[in-house]
């Protein structure tokens, strides 16, 4: 029993260390967008090139790109952002399979705990771009919606990429969740759906401008 208590206590310190490392590394990051998507989609997928293009546009506009640090869509996004003006960040996770850190990260963090890593995505992002992916991608998408719906965070753009992939899910949300009253019809406006890489940067830039205006108003209100 004593060994268990000692192990649990040390786990708290490991969690604390991950939080401190993440905050100290990302605190001066500036505006950043997190790009999510499957680790299993390779370079022959059209989504790979499109994720790379989206990330390149963001980085050239001075907006850093954050990914989960792995291969597939994550690797494409880091590759697109690298050396294009802003930072290419990878929040890597220790997993028994799949997660191999991609080489296109100029800022790299490694996490043991999913919930600490997820906090970093939310805390340091001004938007999410969600490419086709699996359970992990859906987890990040729905967590952002939950936090905005419950007013735990300010609203920011959550952009689904690829209507052919997401349309079935969106129809189910409208027919079942909205239809049964499990969510409000207005909750469907917490996210947007796009099909072209060049649709994303204008959405993000408009949000950046709104944040600047809000900051100026907040500063005037304190004078």
Buried (B, 14 or more C-beta within 10 A) or exposed (E): EEEEEEEEEEEEEEBEEBBEBBEEBBEEBEBBBBBBBBBBBBEEBEBBBBBBBBBBBBBBBEBBBBBBBBBBBBBBBBBBBBEBEBBBBBBBBEEEEBBEBBEBBBBBBBBEBEEBBBBBBBEBBBBBBBBBBBEBBEBBBEBBBEBBBEEEEEBBBBBBBBEEBBEEEBEEBEEEBBEEEEBEEEBBEBBEBBEEBEBBBEBBBEBBEEBEEEEEEEEEEEE
